[in-house]
Amino acid sequence: MQSEVMFAGFGGQGILLSAKILAHAAMEEGMEVAWVPSYGPEMRGGTAYCTVVISDRLIGSPIIRNPMHLVAMNRPSLEKFAPVVRSSGVILVNSSLISIGADRDDVDELRVPVNDIAIKLGSVRSANIVALSAFVARSGVVQLETLRSCVTEEFSNKKALIPLNMAAIDEGQKAAASA
């Protein structure tokens, strides 16, 4: 089985890091993985995006037109990418910054105020981890414990950030369960 996850938002929201952590978690679970980031004007405040392809067999192409899932951290990303998500996928909407929905009844829309949760935890910079864990909790593309291990490894050089990010994982999981 193959799943494609598109992460999208403003440059600086941790889009590429979220995707990298998900790719790492999938590899730790023995899956084939392709991580395709988008660089360019996004670094100056435009829409940044990254696709992660996860499969239990070899991946034919990492280029995906219609991803199974979307994590939308800002409204331009939701408007641009929600229409191309396949039916029965998960669309996570950062409801802190996006006042509209995906306007689709054929997907599982998960509205989570990730920025608000991150601010309550002490740093808006953990919003991407809140979103990632909420998405993983809802979609089940990897196990939450694997995700937790990969986040710990990612921040191993910045040990002071690990407790914040573990709390972000917990709160993202709770938000997914209650949404």
Secondary structure, 3 states (H helix, E strand, C coil): CEEEEEEEEECCCCHHHHHHHHHHHHHHCCCEEEEEECCCHHHHCCEEEEEEEEECCCCCCCCCCCCCEEEECCHHHHHHHHHHCCCCCEEEEECCCCCCCCCCCCCEEEEECHHHHHHHHCCHHHHHHHHHHHHHHHHCCCCHHHHHHHHHHHCCCCHHHHHHHHHHHHHHHHHHHHC
